[in-house]
């Protein structure tokens, strides 16, 4: 059953779109990522214009993140204080990201920059996470523990000023790296249509040393509001949010996130990190191939989204 998407100006299968949202929602609940790093490339692969995919993908991120965060909140694995500090930085970053998105679109370089950013970030972060998680699993077999954080273990981040205590995460750390991390997440949300979980989760685990059990719910909590701010800014500034497409993705996302959260309870922290790393790498490699592969139609003429001949 096909449905016409008014902003994307294309007719697509309803069930495929709902299923796409459900799959990404499941991954969102499982790993604590908003799923934007998956839904945006998937929409682009399904012939949605990149500008619409970036702006509309943020809507699905909100729904999946809210559903997953609610499940984690009920289990007491959300650090609201840490999430709020991340959010403050994220709101400032999202404004900058949307402004940069608008500039790149005006210059005609948006598609290339979005694809390159995905390849660089996904490839780099996925590779680092995979190496660390494999090492962690090897350590867990020999020592009985695969947790990243150990008593008395600190990084350079813990020596910075303006420290704040986060009781749920059992942290006493400077707010400076937390705010900067939030701003980076917001910036990427504006440019790439992502919630930033694929940056936030590794950074909180490896940089801030937040326990893996708290990272997932806290990341989802912060992503809800950062993605919401990005969606509002994109709708007001670029008018590239397709409400019909967003609604279909959100239906699937909410359902999938609940199942993903339950599945996540059955896996250890190092196993979750390894699976997320493989997923991130797979998407990065797929996008990288799209950049270097010979196109089926080397020359095409298209009108900008929202314009007619």
C-alpha positions in Angstrom: 0.0 0.0 0.0 1.7 3.2 -1.2 1.2 6.6 0.3 2.2 10.0 -1.1 4.6 12.0 1.0 3.9 15.7 0.4 7.3 17.2 1.4 9.5 14.4 0.0 7.3 14.4 -3.2 7.4 10.7 -3.6 5.0 7.7 -3.1 6.3 4.9 -0.9 5.1 1.7 0.8 3.5 2.4 4.2 4.5 -1.0 5.7 8.1 -0.6 4.7 8.3 2.8 6.4 6.6 1.5 9.6 8.8 -1.5 9.6 11.9 0.7 9.1 10.8 2.8 12.2 10.2 -0.4 14.3 13.7 -1.8 13.4 15.4 1.4 14.3 13.3 1.8 17.5 14.3 -1.7 18.6 18.0 -0.7 18.1 17.3 2.5 20.0 15.9 0.7 23.0 18.7 -1.9 22.9 21.7 0.4 22.7 20.6 3.8 24.1 21.0 5.5 20.7 18.3 7.6 19.1 18.6 5.7 15.9 19.1 8.7 13.7 22.4 7.4 12.4 20.5 4.5 11.0 17.1 6.0 10.0 18.7 8.9 8.0 20.8 6.6 5.8 17.9 4.1 5.4 15.6 6.9 4.2 18.3 8.1 1.8 18.7 4.5 0.5 14.9 4.4 0.0 15.1 7.5 -2.3 14.0 10.1 0.2 15.8 13.4 -0.6 18.7 13.9 2.0 17.4 17.3 3.2 14.0 15.7 4.1 15.7 12.5 5.5 17.8 14.6 7.9 15.0 16.8 9.1 12.3 14.1 9.3 14.6 11.5 10.8 14.9 13.6 14.0 11.1 13.0 14.6 11.5 9.3 14.7 14.4 9.7 17.0 12.2 11.6 19.5 9.5 8.9 19.5 11.9 5.9 19.9 14.0 7.8 22.5 11.0 8.7 24.6 9.7 5.2 24.5 13.1 3.7 25.5 13.8 6.4 28.1 10.5 5.8 29.8 11.2 2.1 30.1 14.7 2.8 31.6 13.2 5.5 34.0 10.9 2.9 35.5 13.9 0.6 36.1 15.8 3.5 37.8 18.6 3.6 35.2 18.4 7.2 34.1 20.6 9.9 35.6 18.3 13.0 35.2 21.0 15.4 36.5 23.6 14.3 34.1 21.1 14.2 31.3 20.0 17.8 32.0 23.6 19.1 31.9 24.1 17.3 28.6 20.8 18.8 27.3 21.9 22.4 28.1 24.9 22.0 25.9 22.8 20.2 23.3 20.3 23.0 22.9 23.1 25.5 22.0 24.7 23.0 19.7 21.5 22.2 17.8 21.0 25.9 16.9 24.5 26.0 15.4 23.9 22.7 13.6 20.7 23.9 11.9 22.3 27.2 10.9 25.2 25.2 9.3 22.8 22.8 7.7 21.0 25.8 6.1 24.3 27.3 4.8 25.4 24.0 3.3 22.1 23.5 1.6 22.3 27.0 0.1 25.8 26.2 -1.2 24.6 22.9 -2.7 27.1 20.8 -0.7 24.7 19.3 1.9 24.4 15.8 0.4 28.2 15.4 0.2 29.0 16.8 3.6 26.3 14.7 5.4 27.5 11.5 3.7 31.2 12.3 4.5 30.4 13.1 8.2 28.5 9.7 8.5 31.4 7.8 7.0 34.1 9.5 9.2 32.2 9.4 12.5 30.6 5.9 12.1 33.9 4.4 10.8 36.1 5.9 13.5 33.8 5.4 16.5 32.7 1.9 15.4 36.3 0.8 14.9 37.4 2.1 18.3 34.4 0.6 20.1 34.8 -2.8 18.4 38.5 -3.0 19.5 37.8 -2.0 23.1 34.7 -4.3 23.5 36.7 -7.3 22.2 39.5 -6.5 24.6 36.9 -6.2 27.4 35.4 -9.6 26.6 38.8 -11.2 26.6 39.5 -9.6 30.0 36.1 -10.7 31.4 36.9 -14.3 30.5 40.3 -14.2 32.3 39.4 -11.9 35.2 35.6 -12.2 35.5 34.7 -8.6 34.7 34.2 -6.8 31.5 33.3 -3.4 32.8 35.1 -0.4 31.5 35.1 1.4 34.8 37.2 0.2 37.7 37.6 1.6 41.3 40.1 4.5 41.4 40.5 4.7 37.6 40.4 8.3 36.3 41.2 10.1 33.0 42.4 13.6 32.4 38.7 14.7 32.3 38.4 14.2 36.1 41.1 16.8 36.7 39.2 19.7 35.2 37.5 22.5 37.4 33.8 23.3 38.0 33.1 19.8 39.4 29.6 18.5 40.0 28.4 15.3 41.7 26.1 13.0 39.8 24.7 10.5 42.4 23.0 8.1 40.1 26.1 7.6 38.0 28.4 7.8 41.1 30.5 10.5 39.4 32.2 13.6 40.6 33.3 15.3 37.4 33.7 18.7 35.8 30.6 20.0 34.0 32.9 21.4 31.2 33.3 18.1 29.2 29.7 17.3 29.8 28.5 20.6 28.3 30.9 20.3 25.4 29.7 16.7 24.7 26.1 17.9 24.8 27.0 20.8 22.3 28.7 18.3 19.9 25.6 16.1 20.1 23.3 19.0 19.3 25.6 20.2 16.4 25.5 16.7 14.8 21.7 16.5 15.4 21.2 19.7 13.4 23.5 18.7 10.5 23.0 14.9 10.3 19.5 14.4 11.7 20.8 12.1 14.4 20.1 12.0 18.2 23.8 11.8 18.8 23.6 8.6 20.8 26.4 6.9 18.8 28.7 9.7 20.0 27.2 10.2 23.5 27.2 6.5 24.5 30.9 5.8 23.8 31.9 9.2 25.2 30.1 8.7 28.5 31.5 5.2 28.8 35.1 5.8 27.9 35.6 9.6 28.6 33.4 10.3 31.6 33.5 6.7 33.0 29.7 6.5 33.4 28.5 2.9 34.3 27.1 1.1 31.2 23.9 0.4 33.1 23.1 4.1 33.4 24.5 5.3 30.1 21.7 3.9 27.9 18.7 5.5 29.7 20.6 8.8 30.3 21.5 9.0 26.6 17.9 8.5 25.5 16.6 11.1 28.0 19.0 13.8 26.6 18.3 12.8 23.0 14.5 13.4 23.3 14.9 17.1 23.9 17.9 17.7 21.6 16.1 16.0 18.7 12.8 17.9 19.5 14.7 21.2 19.3 16.3 20.2 16.1 13.0 19.2 14.5 11.3 22.6 15.5 14.3 24.5 14.1 14.4 22.5 10.9 10.7 23.0 10.3 10.9 26.7 10.9 14.1 27.4 9.0 14.2 24.9 6.1 10.6 23.5 5.9 11.9 20.0 5.2 10.0 18.1 7.9 7.6 15.6 6.2 4.8 15.1 8.8 3.3 12.1 7.1 6.6 10.3 6.9 7.5 11.3 10.5 4.2 9.9 11.8 4.7 6.5 10.1 8.2 6.2 11.4 7.1 7.2 14.9 4.5 4.5 15.1 7.1 1.8 14.3 9.7 3.5 16.5 7.6 3.5 19.7 6.7 -0.2 19.4 10.2 -1.3 18.5 11.9 0.6 21.4 9.9 -1.3 24.0 11.1 -4.7 22.7 14.6 -3.4 22.3 14.7 -2.3 26.0 13.7 -5.7 27.1 16.3 -7.4 24.9 19.0 -5.2 26.3 18.4 -6.5 29.8 19.6 -9.9 28.7 23.0 -8.8 27.5 26.2 -7.7 29.3 27.8 -4.3 28.8 30.7 -5.5 26.7 28.3 -7.5 24.5 26.1 -4.5 23.9 29.2 -2.4 23.0 30.4 -5.0 20.5 27.0 -5.3 18.8 26.6 -1.5 18.6 30.2 -1.2 17.1 29.4 -3.8 14.4 26.2 -2.0 13.6 27.9 1.4 13.4 30.7 0.0 11.2 28.2 -1.7 8.8 26.3 1.6 8.2 29.5 3.5 7.8 30.9 1.0 5.2 27.6 1.1 3.3 27.6 4.9 3.0 31.3 4.9 2.1 30.6 2.4 -0.7 27.9 4.8 -2.0 30.4 7.6 -2.2 33.0 5.7 -4.3 30.7 3.3 -6.3 29.9 4.2 -9.9 26.3 5.5 -10.0 23.8 3.8 -12.3 22.9 7.3 -13.7 25.9 9.5 -13.8 23.9 12.6 -14.9 20.5 13.5 -13.3 18.5 16.7 -13.1 16.4 17.3 -10.0 14.5 20.2 -8.5 15.2 21.4 -4.9 12.7 20.0 -2.4 9.5 22.0 -2.3 10.0 23.6 -5.8 8.1 22.7 -9.0 8.9 23.3 -12.6 
